């Protein structure tokens, strides 16, 4: 079995993850992996246009050994650019996204779909350098190419502005001894049939959340059975407590090191209590005026911007739900774009038609909606005054829960609406479970992007599912607000 770049970077993050990937792959969670791979492939293919007239290695119907031989012959024949150039040394297989063959040596170009240069990419490129140098190739330079998140597309896509090219040759050279040490360590780990006893730690999330998280944290360490310090938001000493074996709330004997809000969470959990600060909740409610416009957006992102005024991974709104509470009656309005087009203009136009100026707008985690509206105002100056008026008047329903003015022990430290809602209004959780096709924002985003490839009947079904899901989100906000109002009466 070949040892690949992805297995090397996996091992660099955690050798136990590498062992599981080799001998017990079934315990790893591979969800969303195909989506990320598809995005990476699209970005990689587009980046090839930065270096035109290359030859691409085609892998269907050929073995890796044949591709290595084909690459070698192309270099001997002075082919200047090769895409997916393939090399193997000592069982290590690498495929270089874009290889330049110059008279002064080879230039390695690794392409990533992220918008920044990360240390893990240097590990990746260092392995490529290690293989080529041991095959006695002269290497002139190593480049890391990634997306430029400051680039806004105009009428046409400018790939020279879309991508940033970073020379990381020095960093890669400094990493060569580490590559040797890592490979030796990985060989030792993989030579054993017993699973390595490597404890959980910050490496579980750095640089990526490990796909063995559930296996190591839940099945092996039982960290879901009782609420513990890992459930405390922004608590930086979680592992310090864990390594001292005092991480469950019931094991804590001194709460003075915790903030007031953290103590509220711990005490509520231990005593199965609900903490309510009616005075602060009332102060929040006094900032609201009826009618209240409960607003929720659904968005998607594009790594490669297809529309004018879009930058990589910018939130593109395609749907909103609006429940208007007049106190004596409830009204609902909504918008859902057609798929396969830029939805922003129609979205913005409908939004300002449905929300008048100077009314009270309520969102949950309002910074998201505010950011989307500000981007719309920049894109469409004719709507900007009205849009910015809406943005200015948005209040955040999350505040009482974020500030622990209302805290239910079932929230387990979270103030996301998906935790708050079942704690306050259990019946609403069942309403989400009863939905057929779409149950959360991630599914909504993925479904909207996939709809353009569906047949008419399937597309209609998903449109209806999107409308039902988003409508339920704003109805949930209405019910949460009513619950808070009842508390302070």
N, C-alpha and C positions, 0 to 999 in steps of 0.2 A: 504493500500500500504506500502510495506517495504521501509525503508530508508537505502540505500546501501552506500558502501565506495565511489563509484564514485560520488554519489550525495552529500556526505559529503565534498569531496575535491572540488567539483564544488562550493558549498556554501561558503567554506573557501576562495575561490578566489573572488567570488562575489555573494552576496545573491540574487541580481536581476536575475542573470543567473539561480540560483536554482529555483526561482519563475517561470521564463519563461519555464524552463524544466518541471515544474509541470503543469502549466496552459495554456501555449501558445507555445508549442513545435514547431509549424509550422514555427515560425520566426527564428529558429536556423538553422545554416548551418551544415549539417552532412557529407560534402564531405571529403573523405580520412579516415573517421573514421574506416571503415571496414578493410582497409589495415593495419592501426596501430594495430587494434585488432588481425588480423591474425598473425602479427609479434610477438605480445605479447604472444599469445597462443603457438606459436612454441618455443619461448625462455622458457616459463614456463614449457612446457612438457619436454624439454631437461634438465632443471635444476632439475627435479625430479630424474634424474639419479645420482645426488649427494647424494641422500638419498634413496637407493634402497629398494625393498621389502615392499613398502607401499601399502595401499589400496586407490583407487581413488573413490570419490563420483561421480556416474553417475546421470545426471540430467534428462535425457529423461524418460518421463513416471512417474516421481515422483514429489511431491510437495516439497517446501522448508521445510515445517514442517516435512515431512518424512525424509529429508536429515539431519535435525538437530537431529532427534531422532536416526537415523542411526549412526551419529557421536558420540553421547553420549554413545551408546552401545559399539562402538568400543573402546572408551577410558576406559569404565568400564572393558572391556575384555583385557586391557593392549596392544592394538595395538600400535606398536612403531612409525609408520609413517603413516600419512593420507594425501592424496592429495585432495585439495579443501574441507577441513574440514569446515563444515557449522554450524553456531551458530546464534541465534537470541535472542536479549534482548531489551525489551521495544520498539518493532517495528523496531529495527536496525538489519539488516541482513548483516552478513559478511561471506566471504568464504576465508579461509587462504590457500595460495598456497601450502605450505608444513608445516605440523604441526608435530613436534616431541614430543612424549610422553615419558618422562624419569622419573626415580624414584624421581628426584629432582624438577620436575615440567615440564610444557609445554614450548616448544621452538617454537616461531612463526618465520617462514621464508617467507618473502615476496619477490617475484621475479619481477624485472623490466627489460625491454628490452633496457634501456638506458645504457650509459657507465660511469655514474657518480652518486653519491649520492646527491639527491636534497632535499630541505626542505619539498617540498610537499609530498615526500614519508614518511617523519616522521609523517605528519598529517594523512596519510593513516594508518600507523601502530599504531598510537596512538588510533585511533578509534577501531582497533582490540583488543588492550590491554584493552581498556575501557569496551568492551562487555565481554571479557573473565573474567576480574576481577570482574565484577558485577554478573557473573554467578558462582562466588566463585571458579574459577579455580586458582591454583597456577601457576604463570608464572615465569619461570627461566630466559628467555632471549628472546630478539627480534632481529632478523637479517634481514638486507636488502641485497639482492643478486642482483648484476647487472653485465653486461658484462665488460670484461677487454679489453679496446681498445689498450693496449700495447701487447696483445697476437697475435702473428702471427702463423697461423696454419702450422704444418709440414705435413708429409705424412698422419698422423692420427689426428683426433680432440681430444684434451685433455681437457675434460670439467673442470677438476680441475684448469687448467690454464685459461680457457675461462671465468670463473666466479670469481668475487670477493665477499667475504662474509664480511659484515660490522656489527659489534655489535652496535646497536643503542638503547640499553635498557635505558641508562641514559637519552637520548634525549626524548624518548617516555614517561618516567615517568614525566619529567618536563613539558610535554605537556598535562597532564591529566586535569588540571584545565581549560585549554583553550578548551578542548573537551567539557566539561560541559557547559561552556559559549556559545560556538558555537551552541550546540544542542538546548539550550534555545532560542537563537536568531533566529535560523532557524525555530523553532516551531512558534515563534511569526510572522515571515515573512509569513510563509505558511498558517497561520490562517486567513490571510486577502485575500479578493478576488480582491483587487486593486493592480495593478502592483506597486512595490516599486519604489520610486523616487530616484534612485541612479545614480549619474552622472558618465560620463566616467572618466577614470583615468589610472594610470600606471597598475592598476590591470587588465585592459583589455588584457594585454599581459604577465602578470606575475602570475604564472609560464608558462601558455600556452596562445596562442591567443584564445580568447573566441569565441565560435561558434555563439555568439550573436553580434559579431562585426558589421556586416552590419546593423543589426536592430538598434542598439544603436547609432552608429556613423553616418550612412547615413540617415536612415529613420526618426530618432528622432532628431538628432542634425544638420542635413543638412550640414555635413562637406565635402560634395563632390560638392556642388553648386559653391563655389568660392575657389580659391587657398588660402591656409592659412598656418600658421606656422607649421602645422603637415606635410606639404609637403617638408619642408626644411630638407635635410639629416643631421643627427647627431646634430640637434639643441636641446639642453637639457632643454630649458626653454619653450617648447611648452605649457605644461599644465599651467605654470605660466601665460602666456598670455591668455590662454583659460579662466581661472577662473576670469581674469580681463575683459573678454568680448572684448578683442582687438586682436583677432586671425586671422581675415581675413586681407590680405595684404593691402586692402584699409583703414583699421583702424589704421595702423601703422603710427605714426607721427615722430618717431625718429629711423632712420636706422643706427645710429652710433654704436649701440651695436652689429650689425651684421658684419660678416666678409665680405671681398671684394666679394667673390664668392656668398655668401648669398644675398648680395645687388644686384648683377647681376641678380639673379633669381627673386627677388622681383620686381625690376624695369622692367625687361622684361615682367613679368606677367601683371603688371599694365598698361604698354604701348603697350602690344601686339607686342613686339620687338624681333628681333634676334640679339644676341650679338656675334660679331666675332672678334677675335684677330688674324689677318692674320699673324703677325710676329711670334707668338708662334706656329701657325699651320704649317707655313713653316719650322720652326726649327724641328718640329716633322717629317714632310715629308722628310726632308733632312737626317734623320737617316735610311730611307728605300732605298733599292737598288733593281732594277729589275733584274731577274724575282722575283715576290713576290708570296710566297706560302701561300694562305689564308687557315687557318686550323681550323677545329671545331670538337670537340669530343662529343660523347654521351656515358654516363656511367650508370651503375646501382650499387646498394649496397646490401650487405647481412649482416643481423644482426648476423647470424651464418655462419662463413666462410666455404664454401664448397671446396675451392681450396687451394692448398699449397701456402704459402707466402701471404695469405690474412688475414687481421685483421677485426674485426667487423666494419661495416659501411665504409669500405674503398671503394673509387671510383674505379670501375672495368670498363675499357673502352671496348666497344663492336663495336663501329662504328666510322669512321671518314669520313669527306668530305674535299676535297682538290681542291681548284680552283687555278690554276697556271697562273698568269697574266704575259705574256711576253711583255706587252705593246702594241704589234701589234696583238696579238691573245690571246685567253683565252682557257685554257685546264683544263679538270676536271678529277680527279681520286677519287676513293672511296673504302672503305672497310666496310663490314658488316659481322660479325661473324654468324655462325650457332648458334642456340639457344640450351640451355641445356648443354653446354660445357664451359670450361675455355677459354675465347676468347683472353687472353692476349698475348700468344706466337705468334699466327698468326697476331694479331693486330700489335705487335712490328715489326715483320718481314716485313710485308707489308709497314709499315710506313717508315722504313729505305730504302726500295726499291724505294718508291715514293718521298722521300725528300733527296736530296744529302746533303753532308756536306757543311757547310759554305755558305748556301744560306739564304736569308731573309725570315723569316717565320712570318706571321701576324695572331694573334688571337684577339678575343674580350674578355676582362677580362682574360688576358693571364695567370694569376697566377693559374687558374684552369688547363689548358693544361700543364703548367710547372710542377705542382705537380704530375699529372698523369704520365708524362714522367719520372720524377725522380723515381717514384715507379717501373715503368717498367725496368728502368736501374738497380735497385737493384735486381729485380726478375730474370733478364736474363743478366748475366755478358757478354755473348758473343755479346750482342747488345749494351752494356752500353756506349762505347766510341762514337758510332754514335748517340745514343739517347741523350746523354748529349750535344753533339755538336748541335743537333737540338734545345734542350732546351735553350742553351746559346744564340742562334740567334733568339729567338722568341721576337717580338715586340708586343706592346699592342695598338690596335686601339682604345681602350676605353680612353686613356690618354687625347686627346684633349677635350673630353666631360666631363670627370671627373674633369679636371682642369678648366672647364668653358671657354675654349678658343673658343669653339663653344657652344652657348646656345640658344635654341629656346624655346619660352614661352610655346609651346605645350608639352615640356618634363616634365613639372610640378616637377622640382627638381630632376628627375631621370636621370641617365646616362646609364641605361640598354639599350641594343640594341633594346628591344621591345618598348621602348619609343623614342629612337633616330631615328630609321628607319622610322616610319610613319611621323615624323616631317620633315626629310630631303627628303625622297622619298616616298610620299603617295601611289604610285602605288604598291610598294612592300607589303604594308599591305594587299591589296586585294589578292595578290598572296598567302599569308598565309591563308587567309580566304577561298580561293578556294581549299585548300588541303582537301582530303576526310576524312582520319582517324586520322591523327596525326598533331597537330597544335603547340605543345610546347614540351620542354624537358621532363617535367613530364610525358606526354602522351607517349613519345618515350620510356622512361625507363620502364614504366608499360607494354607497349605493348611488348617489347622485352622479358620481364620475362614471360609474359602470352603466348607467341607464342608456347612454347613447349607443351602446352595443347590444341592447335588448330588442326583442321584437315588440310590436305595439301592445299586445296584451300584458306582457310582463312589465313593460314600462308604465302602463296605467296602474298596475298593482303597486308598483314601487312609489309612484307619485302619491297615490292615496295613503300609503304607509308613511311617507315623509310628512304629509299634512297632519295625519293623526298623531304622530310622534311629537312634532313641534308644538302642536296645539296643547298637548298634554303638559309640556314643559311650562307654558305660561299659566295654564290652569293650576298647576302645582304651586306657582308663585302666589296666585290669588288665595289659595287655601292656606298657605303659610302665613301670609299677611293677616288673614282673618283670625287665625289661631293666635297670633301675637296681640291683635286688638282685643280678643276675648280675655287674654291674660291680664291686661292692665285695667279692665273695666272695674 
